[in-house]
Amino acid sequence: MTNMDNTKSDQRASQTQHFFSQLEDQILRRLHVEASSDEGRAELLRSTGIQDVKLLDELGRLGIPADGVVALRLFPLALVSWAEDDTDDSERNTVMAAADQLGIAEGTTAWIVLDQWLTKRPPGLGVDAWKRYTHEIFAKMSIVAQKRLIELAEKQMTAVAKASGGSLGIGSVSKKEKAIIHQVVTAMRQQMSTK
């Protein structure tokens, strides 16, 4: 292959990357418009049963429409993946495997939202929305189901942390990752109701 062929190949790759980046930006803008519209809020209320007005507002500002709400279930995994100030392919693959197990298929709104959280650090507003979401779903669950969901979340977050190996190497969990896991588990336990 000549230098000219390499240059053309590099240009095509760059153009392709630019095209998909623009397409992704258009999709994300559409999600934000859809989620923050009156119709989007009404659909969130109708399809999810969420009654918390602040949560509905936060979901709109985050660009999460009704069919993307399930991604909030995996929000803590995205937080753990960013514990060391960036996310890597092994963490991403672990989070997306959890999404697949939850029935989130590639290309769906929930997948796009989750992918965005793994590409750019999720905003702080996401933590508030996740806490409100957890409160809403816990209110409808038995104590046993709440405990199981907490255990599952902790197991999944630990798997994400171990995927990158932390700062110590393969299969280890860094102090920052442990701190985030502890904070999430503590927040979930605080949401538990005493039915």
PyRosetta script that sets phi, psi and omega in degrees:
from pyrosetta import init, pose_from_sequence

init()
pose = pose_from_sequence("MTNMDNTKSDQRASQTQHFFSQLEDQILRRLHVEASSDEGRAELLRSTGIQDVKLLDELGRLGIPADGVVALRLFPLALVSWAEDDTDDSERNTVMAAADQLGIAEGTTAWIVLDQWLTKRPPGLGVDAWKRYTHEIFAKMSIVAQKRLIELAEKQMTAVAKASGGSLGIGSVSKKEKAIIHQVVTAMRQQMSTK")
pose.set_psi(1, 133.8)
pose.set_omega(1, -178.2)
pose.set_phi(2, -86.5)
pose.set_psi(2, 168.5)
pose.set_omega(2, 177.0)
pose.set_phi(3, -61.1)
pose.set_psi(3, -35.2)
pose.set_omega(3, 179.7)
pose.set_phi(4, -65.3)
pose.set_psi(4, -41.1)
pose.set_omega(4, 178.0)
pose.set_phi(5, -64.6)
pose.set_psi(5, -40.9)
pose.set_omega(5, 178.2)
pose.set_phi(6, -63.0)
pose.set_psi(6, -41.2)
pose.set_omega(6, 179.7)
pose.set_phi(7, -63.5)
pose.set_psi(7, -44.6)
pose.set_omega(7, 179.0)
pose.set_phi(8, -64.3)
pose.set_psi(8, -41.4)
pose.set_omega(8, 179.0)
pose.set_phi(9, -63.4)
pose.set_psi(9, -42.5)
pose.set_omega(9, 178.0)
pose.set_phi(10, -63.8)
pose.set_psi(10, -39.8)
pose.set_omega(10, 179.1)
pose.set_phi(11, -64.7)
pose.set_psi(11, -43.1)
pose.set_omega(11, 178.5)
pose.set_phi(12, -62.5)
pose.set_psi(12, -43.4)
pose.set_omega(12, 179.4)
pose.set_phi(13, -62.7)
pose.set_psi(13, -41.5)
pose.set_omega(13, 178.6)
pose.set_phi(14, -65.2)
pose.set_psi(14, -42.9)
pose.set_omega(14, 178.7)
pose.set_phi(15, -64.6)
pose.set_psi(15, -40.5)
pose.set_omega(15, 178.5)
pose.set_phi(16, -63.4)
pose.set_psi(16, -45.5)
pose.set_omega(16, 178.7)
pose.set_phi(17, -60.5)
pose.set_psi(17, -43.4)
pose.set_omega(17, 179.2)
pose.set_phi(18, -62.1)
pose.set_psi(18, -43.5)
pose.set_omega(18, 179.3)
pose.set_phi(19, -59.6)
pose.set_psi(19, -49.2)
pose.set_omega(19, -177.3)
pose.set_phi(20, -69.6)
pose.set_psi(20, -31.7)
pose.set_omega(20, 176.1)
pose.set_phi(21, -64.9)
pose.set_psi(21, -43.8)
pose.set_omega(21, 177.8)
pose.set_phi(22, -64.7)
pose.set_psi(22, -41.3)
pose.set_omega(22, 179.3)
pose.set_phi(23, -61.9)
pose.set_psi(23, -44.7)
pose.set_omega(23, 178.6)
pose.set_phi(24, -61.5)
pose.set_psi(24, -42.5)
pose.set_omega(24, 177.8)
pose.set_phi(25, -61.0)
pose.set_psi(25, -40.5)
pose.set_omega(25, 178.3)
pose.set_phi(26, -63.7)
pose.set_psi(26, -42.5)
pose.set_omega(26, 179.7)
pose.set_phi(27, -63.9)
pose.set_psi(27, -44.7)
pose.set_omega(27, -179.7)
pose.set_phi(28, -64.3)
pose.set_psi(28, -39.7)
pose.set_omega(28, 176.6)
pose.set_phi(29, -63.1)
pose.set_psi(29, -41.1)
pose.set_omega(29, 179.0)
pose.set_phi(30, -62.6)
pose.set_psi(30, -42.1)
pose.set_omega(30, 178.8)
pose.set_phi(31, -62.3)
pose.set_psi(31, -42.4)
pose.set_omega(31, 179.3)
pose.set_phi(32, -63.3)
pose.set_psi(32, -44.5)
pose.set_omega(32, 179.3)
pose.set_phi(33, -63.1)
pose.set_psi(33, -46.4)
pose.set_omega(33, -178.9)
pose.set_phi(34, -62.0)
pose.set_psi(34, -46.2)
pose.set_omega(34, -175.7)
pose.set_phi(35, -69.7)
pose.set_psi(35, -31.4)
pose.set_omega(35, -176.3)
pose.set_phi(36, -91.8)
pose.set_psi(36, -4.1)
pose.set_omega(36, 179.0)
pose.set_phi(37, -76.7)
pose.set_psi(37, 161.5)
pose.set_omega(37, 176.7)
pose.set_phi(38, -60.1)
pose.set_psi(38, -39.8)
pose.set_omega(38, 179.1)
pose.set_phi(39, -65.1)
pose.set_psi(39, -39.2)
pose.set_omega(39, 179.0)
pose.set_phi(40, -64.4)
pose.set_psi(40, -41.2)
pose.set_omega(40, 177.2)
pose.set_phi(41, -64.3)
pose.set_psi(41, -42.1)
pose.set_omega(41, 179.5)
pose.set_phi(42, -63.1)
pose.set_psi(42, -39.9)
pose.set_omega(42, 178.7)
pose.set_phi(43, -67.3)
pose.set_psi(43, -40.2)
pose.set_omega(43, 176.0)
pose.set_phi(44, -59.1)
pose.set_psi(44, -46.7)
pose.set_omega(44, 179.8)
pose.set_phi(45, -62.1)
pose.set_psi(45, -46.2)
pose.set_omega(45, -177.2)
pose.set_phi(46, -67.3)
pose.set_psi(46, -47.1)
pose.set_omega(46, -172.1)
pose.set_phi(47, -84.4)
pose.set_psi(47, -24.1)
pose.set_omega(47, -177.9)
pose.set_phi(48, -106.6)
pose.set_psi(48, -22.0)
pose.set_omega(48, -176.6)
pose.set_phi(49, 77.1)
pose.set_psi(49, 7.1)
pose.set_omega(49, 179.4)
pose.set_phi(50, -65.4)
pose.set_psi(50, 125.4)
pose.set_omega(50, -178.9)
pose.set_phi(51, -102.9)
pose.set_psi(51, -15.9)
pose.set_omega(51, -176.6)
pose.set_phi(52, -71.7)
pose.set_psi(52, 110.1)
pose.set_omega(52, -176.7)
pose.set_phi(53, -62.4)
pose.set_psi(53, -40.4)
pose.set_omega(53, 178.9)
pose.set_phi(54, -62.9)
pose.set_psi(54, -40.5)
pose.set_omega(54, 177.9)
pose.set_phi(55, -62.9)
pose.set_psi(55, -43.8)
pose.set_omega(55, 178.1)
pose.set_phi(56, -59.8)
pose.set_psi(56, -41.8)
pose.set_omega(56, 177.6)
pose.set_phi(57, -63.4)
pose.set_psi(57, -44.9)
pose.set_omega(57, -179.2)
pose.set_phi(58, -63.3)
pose.set_psi(58, -42.0)
pose.set_omega(58, 178.4)
pose.set_phi(59, -61.9)
pose.set_psi(59, -38.7)
pose.set_omega(59, 176.9)
pose.set_phi(60, -63.4)
pose.set_psi(60, -45.1)
pose.set_omega(60, 179.7)
pose.set_phi(61, -67.2)
pose.set_psi(61, -29.1)
pose.set_omega(61, 178.3)
pose.set_phi(62, -81.1)
pose.set_psi(62, -11.7)
pose.set_omega(62, -179.3)
pose.set_phi(63, 78.5)
pose.set_psi(63, 30.8)
pose.set_omega(63, -179.0)
pose.set_phi(64, -106.2)
pose.set_psi(64, 103.6)
pose.set_omega(64, 177.3)
pose.set_phi(65, -78.7)
pose.set_psi(65, 178.0)
pose.set_omega(65, -175.3)
pose.set_phi(66, -52.7)
pose.set_psi(66, -44.0)
pose.set_omega(66, -176.7)
pose.set_phi(67, -78.8)
pose.set_psi(67, 2.8)
pose.set_omega(67, 176.7)
pose.set_phi(68, -108.5)
pose.set_psi(68, -4.7)
pose.set_omega(68, -175.8)
pose.set_phi(69, -60.0)
pose.set_psi(69, -34.1)
pose.set_omega(69, -178.6)
pose.set_phi(70, -58.9)
pose.set_psi(70, -24.4)
pose.set_omega(70, 178.2)
pose.set_phi(71, -62.4)
pose.set_psi(71, -27.4)
pose.set_omega(71, 178.7)
pose.set_phi(72, -59.9)
pose.set_psi(72, -28.6)
pose.set_omega(72, 178.7)
pose.set_phi(73, -58.9)
pose.set_psi(73, -30.3)
pose.set_omega(73, -177.6)
pose.set_phi(74, -102.5)
pose.set_psi(74, 6.6)
pose.set_omega(74, 180.0)
pose.set_phi(75, -53.5)
pose.set_psi(75, -43.2)
pose.set_omega(75, 179.2)
pose.set_phi(76, -58.8)
pose.set_psi(76, -32.2)
pose.set_omega(76, 178.8)
pose.set_phi(77, -65.8)
pose.set_psi(77, -39.0)
pose.set_omega(77, 176.9)
pose.set_phi(78, -64.6)
pose.set_psi(78, -39.3)
pose.set_omega(78, 178.1)
pose.set_phi(79, -60.5)
pose.set_psi(79, -44.6)
pose.set_omega(79, 179.9)
pose.set_phi(80, -64.3)
pose.set_psi(80, -38.1)
pose.set_omega(80, -179.0)
pose.set_phi(81, -64.0)
pose.set_psi(81, -24.4)
pose.set_omega(81, 179.6)
pose.set_phi(82, -96.0)
pose.set_psi(82, 4.4)
pose.set_omega(82, -175.2)
pose.set_phi(83, -56.6)
pose.set_psi(83, -36.7)
pose.set_omega(83, -178.1)
pose.set_phi(84, -95.5)
pose.set_psi(84, 26.1)
pose.set_omega(84, 175.7)
pose.set_phi(85, 74.9)
pose.set_psi(85, 0.3)
pose.set_omega(85, 170.7)
pose.set_phi(86, -158.9)
pose.set_psi(86, 167.5)
pose.set_omega(86, 179.6)
pose.set_phi(87, -120.8)
pose.set_psi(87, 144.4)
pose.set_omega(87, -178.4)
pose.set_phi(88, -115.3)
pose.set_psi(88, 174.9)
pose.set_omega(88, -175.5)
pose.set_phi(89, -61.4)
pose.set_psi(89, -37.6)
pose.set_omega(89, -178.8)
pose.set_phi(90, -67.9)
pose.set_psi(90, -38.4)
pose.set_omega(90, 176.2)
pose.set_phi(91, -66.3)
pose.set_psi(91, -45.6)
pose.set_omega(91, 179.3)
pose.set_phi(92, -57.1)
pose.set_psi(92, -46.6)
pose.set_omega(92, -179.3)
pose.set_phi(93, -63.4)
pose.set_psi(93, -37.1)
pose.set_omega(93, 178.8)
pose.set_phi(94, -67.3)
pose.set_psi(94, -42.6)
pose.set_omega(94, 178.3)
pose.set_phi(95, -64.5)
pose.set_psi(95, -45.1)
pose.set_omega(95, -178.3)
pose.set_phi(96, -67.9)
pose.set_psi(96, -29.8)
pose.set_omega(96, 174.8)
pose.set_phi(97, -66.3)
pose.set_psi(97, -39.1)
pose.set_omega(97, 176.0)
pose.set_phi(98, -64.5)
pose.set_psi(98, -38.8)
pose.set_omega(98, 178.1)
pose.set_phi(99, -62.9)
pose.set_psi(99, -43.3)
pose.set_omega(99, 179.1)
pose.set_phi(100, -61.1)
pose.set_psi(100, -42.1)
pose.set_omega(100, 178.4)
pose.set_phi(101, -63.9)
pose.set_psi(101, -27.5)
pose.set_omega(101, 179.0)
pose.set_phi(102, -84.4)
pose.set_psi(102, -5.0)
pose.set_omega(102, 179.2)
pose.set_phi(103, 91.5)
pose.set_psi(103, 13.5)
pose.set_omega(103, 177.9)
pose.set_phi(104, -85.9)
pose.set_psi(104, 109.8)
pose.set_omega(104, -177.7)
pose.set_phi(105, -90.6)
pose.set_psi(105, 150.0)
pose.set_omega(105, 178.1)
pose.set_phi(106, -57.7)
pose.set_psi(106, 135.1)
pose.set_omega(106, 178.3)
pose.set_phi(107, 93.8)
pose.set_psi(107, -13.1)
pose.set_omega(107, 177.7)
pose.set_phi(108, -76.2)
pose.set_psi(108, 165.0)
pose.set_omega(108, 179.6)
pose.set_phi(109, -59.3)
pose.set_psi(109, -43.4)
pose.set_omega(109, 180.0)
pose.set_phi(110, -61.1)
pose.set_psi(110, -40.5)
pose.set_omega(110, 178.7)
pose.set_phi(111, -63.8)
pose.set_psi(111, -43.0)
pose.set_omega(111, -179.6)
pose.set_phi(112, -62.9)
pose.set_psi(112, -43.4)
pose.set_omega(112, 178.9)
pose.set_phi(113, -62.0)
pose.set_psi(113, -47.6)
pose.set_omega(113, -180.0)
pose.set_phi(114, -62.6)
pose.set_psi(114, -42.8)
pose.set_omega(114, 178.0)
pose.set_phi(115, -59.7)
pose.set_psi(115, -40.0)
pose.set_omega(115, 178.7)
pose.set_phi(116, -63.3)
pose.set_psi(116, -41.7)
pose.set_omega(116, 178.7)
pose.set_phi(117, -65.2)
pose.set_psi(117, -26.8)
pose.set_omega(117, 179.4)
pose.set_phi(118, -88.0)
pose.set_psi(118, -14.9)
pose.set_omega(118, 179.0)
pose.set_phi(119, -92.2)
pose.set_psi(119, -41.4)
pose.set_omega(119, 178.4)
pose.set_phi(120, -127.2)
pose.set_psi(120, 138.6)
pose.set_omega(120, -179.3)
pose.set_phi(121, -51.9)
pose.set_psi(121, 129.5)
pose.set_omega(121, 179.8)
pose.set_phi(122, -61.8)
pose.set_psi(122, 144.5)
pose.set_omega(122, 179.6)
pose.set_phi(123, -70.1)
pose.set_psi(123, 156.2)
pose.set_omega(123, 178.4)
pose.set_phi(124, -58.0)
pose.set_psi(124, -30.1)
pose.set_omega(124, 177.4)
pose.set_phi(125, -58.6)
pose.set_psi(125, -28.5)
pose.set_omega(125, 178.9)
pose.set_phi(126, -62.7)
pose.set_psi(126, -35.6)
pose.set_omega(126, 178.7)
pose.set_phi(127, -64.0)
pose.set_psi(127, -45.2)
pose.set_omega(127, 178.5)
pose.set_phi(128, -61.3)
pose.set_psi(128, -44.4)
pose.set_omega(128, 179.3)
pose.set_phi(129, -63.5)
pose.set_psi(129, -41.3)
pose.set_omega(129, 179.3)
pose.set_phi(130, -62.8)
pose.set_psi(130, -42.8)
pose.set_omega(130, 179.5)
pose.set_phi(131, -62.7)
pose.set_psi(131, -43.2)
pose.set_omega(131, 179.2)
pose.set_phi(132, -65.7)
pose.set_psi(132, -40.7)
pose.set_omega(132, 177.8)
pose.set_phi(133, -61.1)
pose.set_psi(133, -45.6)
pose.set_omega(133, 179.2)
pose.set_phi(134, -60.9)
pose.set_psi(134, -42.7)
pose.set_omega(134, 177.9)
pose.set_phi(135, -59.6)
pose.set_psi(135, -45.0)
pose.set_omega(135, 180.0)
pose.set_phi(136, -61.3)
pose.set_psi(136, -47.0)
pose.set_omega(136, -176.4)
pose.set_phi(137, -74.0)
pose.set_psi(137, -33.9)
pose.set_omega(137, 178.0)
pose.set_phi(138, -64.5)
pose.set_psi(138, -32.3)
pose.set_omega(138, -179.5)
pose.set_phi(139, -62.6)
pose.set_psi(139, -21.5)
pose.set_omega(139, -177.8)
pose.set_phi(140, -103.4)
pose.set_psi(140, 3.9)
pose.set_omega(140, -175.2)
pose.set_phi(141, -113.8)
pose.set_psi(141, 155.0)
pose.set_omega(141, 173.5)
pose.set_phi(142, -74.0)
pose.set_psi(142, 163.0)
pose.set_omega(142, 177.9)
pose.set_phi(143, -59.5)
pose.set_psi(143, -40.8)
pose.set_omega(143, 179.7)
pose.set_phi(144, -61.0)
pose.set_psi(144, -45.8)
pose.set_omega(144, 179.8)
pose.set_phi(145, -65.0)
pose.set_psi(145, -39.2)
pose.set_omega(145, 178.0)
pose.set_phi(146, -61.1)
pose.set_psi(146, -46.3)
pose.set_omega(146, -179.9)
pose.set_phi(147, -62.1)
pose.set_psi(147, -41.3)
pose.set_omega(147, 179.3)
pose.set_phi(148, -64.7)
pose.set_psi(148, -39.5)
pose.set_omega(148, 179.1)
pose.set_phi(149, -66.1)
pose.set_psi(149, -38.2)
pose.set_omega(149, 177.5)
pose.set_phi(150, -64.3)
pose.set_psi(150, -45.6)
pose.set_omega(150, 179.1)
pose.set_phi(151, -61.8)
pose.set_psi(151, -42.0)
pose.set_omega(151, 179.1)
pose.set_phi(152, -64.5)
pose.set_psi(152, -44.7)
pose.set_omega(152, 179.4)
pose.set_phi(153, -61.0)
pose.set_psi(153, -42.9)
pose.set_omega(153, 179.6)
pose.set_phi(154, -63.9)
pose.set_psi(154, -42.4)
pose.set_omega(154, 178.5)
pose.set_phi(155, -62.7)
pose.set_psi(155, -44.4)
pose.set_omega(155, -179.5)
pose.set_phi(156, -66.7)
pose.set_psi(156, -41.5)
pose.set_omega(156, 178.7)
pose.set_phi(157, -63.9)
pose.set_psi(157, -40.2)
pose.set_omega(157, 178.5)
pose.set_phi(158, -64.6)
pose.set_psi(158, -39.1)
pose.set_omega(158, 177.7)
pose.set_phi(159, -62.1)
pose.set_psi(159, -40.2)
pose.set_omega(159, 177.5)
pose.set_phi(160, -64.0)
pose.set_psi(160, -45.1)
pose.set_omega(160, -179.2)
pose.set_phi(161, -62.6)
pose.set_psi(161, -42.2)
pose.set_omega(161, -179.2)
pose.set_phi(162, -71.7)
pose.set_psi(162, -24.2)
pose.set_omega(162, -178.3)
pose.set_phi(163, -60.3)
pose.set_psi(163, -37.6)
pose.set_omega(163, -179.0)
pose.set_phi(164, -91.9)
pose.set_psi(164, -15.3)
pose.set_omega(164, 178.7)
pose.set_phi(165, 85.9)
pose.set_psi(165, 3.8)
pose.set_omega(165, 180.0)
pose.set_phi(166, 60.5)
pose.set_psi(166, -158.8)
pose.set_omega(166, -179.9)
pose.set_phi(167, -88.7)
pose.set_psi(167, -5.3)
pose.set_omega(167, -175.9)
pose.set_phi(168, -101.0)
pose.set_psi(168, -13.8)
pose.set_omega(168, 179.9)
pose.set_phi(169, 127.7)
pose.set_psi(169, -173.1)
pose.set_omega(169, -173.9)
pose.set_phi(170, -55.3)
pose.set_psi(170, 129.4)
pose.set_omega(170, 173.2)
pose.set_phi(171, 76.2)
pose.set_psi(171, 7.2)
pose.set_omega(171, 178.8)
pose.set_phi(172, -99.9)
pose.set_psi(172, 161.9)
pose.set_omega(172, 179.8)
pose.set_phi(173, -118.8)
pose.set_psi(173, 124.7)
pose.set_omega(173, -177.6)
pose.set_phi(174, -73.7)
pose.set_psi(174, 167.2)
pose.set_omega(174, 177.5)
pose.set_phi(175, -62.2)
pose.set_psi(175, -40.4)
pose.set_omega(175, 179.6)
pose.set_phi(176, -64.2)
pose.set_psi(176, -42.2)
pose.set_omega(176, 179.0)
pose.set_phi(177, -65.3)
pose.set_psi(177, -43.8)
pose.set_omega(177, 177.5)
pose.set_phi(178, -59.0)
pose.set_psi(178, -41.0)
pose.set_omega(178, -179.3)
pose.set_phi(179, -63.1)
pose.set_psi(179, -43.6)
pose.set_omega(179, 179.6)
pose.set_phi(180, -66.1)
pose.set_psi(180, -44.0)
pose.set_omega(180, 178.7)
pose.set_phi(181, -58.6)
pose.set_psi(181, -45.6)
pose.set_omega(181, 179.0)
pose.set_phi(182, -60.7)
pose.set_psi(182, -44.7)
pose.set_omega(182, -179.6)
pose.set_phi(183, -62.0)
pose.set_psi(183, -42.8)
pose.set_omega(183, -178.6)
pose.set_phi(184, -67.0)
pose.set_psi(184, -46.5)
pose.set_omega(184, -179.7)
pose.set_phi(185, -62.2)
pose.set_psi(185, -42.3)
pose.set_omega(185, 177.7)
pose.set_phi(186, -61.1)
pose.set_psi(186, -45.4)
pose.set_omega(186, 178.8)
pose.set_phi(187, -61.4)
pose.set_psi(187, -40.3)
pose.set_omega(187, 179.3)
pose.set_phi(188, -67.1)
pose.set_psi(188, -40.9)
pose.set_omega(188, 178.6)
pose.set_phi(189, -64.2)
pose.set_psi(189, -34.0)
pose.set_omega(189, 176.9)
pose.set_phi(190, -68.1)
pose.set_psi(190, -23.9)
pose.set_omega(190, 179.5)
pose.set_phi(191, -82.2)
pose.set_psi(191, -13.1)
pose.set_omega(191, -177.2)
pose.set_phi(192, -62.1)
pose.set_psi(192, 135.9)
pose.set_omega(192, 177.3)
pose.set_phi(193, -93.0)
pose.set_psi(193, 162.9)
pose.set_omega(193, 179.7)
pose.set_phi(194, -109.6)
pose.set_psi(194, 69.4)
pose.set_omega(194, -178.4)
pose.set_phi(195, -71.2)
pose.dump_pdb("model.pdb")
